[in-house]
């Protein structure tokens, strides 16, 4: 069964756009590296819903083949390299 892993996060104050671009590149590059990871996408709230974002700057959706793949994704070096930096 396909799993949708959804994460909302807040960037550190003053995070430059270049850093956000690097994060996006690193995230999308995990597809093909992390077993079971089909797709990953992230971005800011759209203006129409930004007022309901409750201070979150970005959302991430990782689509995985099955629930068991989530553990491998969470522990994979490509994920750990960026997971706690932002």
BELZICOR-V581986 format. One record per backbone hydrogen bond with DSSP energy under -0.5 kcal/mol. NH is the residue of the N-H (numbers start at 1). CO is the residue of the C=O. If there is no record, write none. Layout:
NH/CO ; NH/CO
This chain:
3/64 ; 5/3 ; 5/62 ; 6/4 ; 7/60 ; 9/58 ; 15/12 ; 19/16 ; 20/16 ; 21/17 ; 22/18 ; 23/19 ; 24/20 ; 25/21 ; 26/22 ; 27/23 ; 28/24 ; 29/25 ; 30/26 ; 30/27 ; 31/28 ; 32/34 ; 32/37 ; 33/30 ; 34/30 ; 35/33 ; 37/34 ; 38/36 ; 38/63 ; 39/63 ; 41/61 ; 43/59 ; 49/46 ; 50/46 ; 52/49 ; 53/50 ; 56/53 ; 57/9 ; 58/9 ; 59/43 ; 60/7 ; 61/41 ; 62/5 ; 63/39 ; 63/61 ; 64/3 ; 64/62 ; 65/36 ; 69/66 ; 70/67 ; 71/67 ; 72/68 ; 73/69 ; 74/70 ; 75/71 ; 76/72 ; 76/73 ; 79/76 ; 80/76 ; 81/77 ; 82/79 ; 83/79 ; 84/80 ; 85/82 ; 86/82
